[in-house]
Amino acid sequence: MSQLSAAQLQRLEQQLQQLWHQASELDRQLQPGKPQHWFDSSLFSVHSPYLADYVAQSQRHLAHLRAQGSQLSAAAQQRLTERLQQQIDALLRAFVNSSTRQKHSGRPQQRTKAVVQQLSASSQQLYQQLSEYQQFESRLKDMLQLAERDQTAEGTARRLALHARLGRCRRAIDEVEQQIQRLESGRA
């Protein structure tokens, strides 16, 4: 990956700012079973029960990349950029997992904008998003198989809801696949 443009750095900064606000909101809520450490230490050096601390570390990486990017070797800049992207992807998954945990605990559903992240021109991001959606599709299929055993009215309602979610998930997968196709055909 070559040097990031000022516009790409600005988009990353805006995305991290949005994640920080969402993390702060999530951190203020009492949650049963809240992780003591959200992420593996190979990805983040922070060990905290608060998501905002992890977002702050990513913001520091971005500030370092912005301030020192032109002085870093291409390899060092690529490593830092890839690390930053991995951190953002992990944070987005944490928001999705937290949202799922809230739904299953009976709390009111909070729609987080982190899941509907702004797609950038990076095919790596699109492939990562496609992989996440496919994993979600697989989990929905597993949940649907379990729900098939319940023949009560509640079971029927649960199956219908799962089918609806699965349909939305498949539409999202199709959209990402089309975006990848458009991106790759534009490069050819």
Helices and strands as residue ranges (DSSP letters): H 6-28, H 51-68, G 69-71, H 74-104, H 123-147, H 153-187
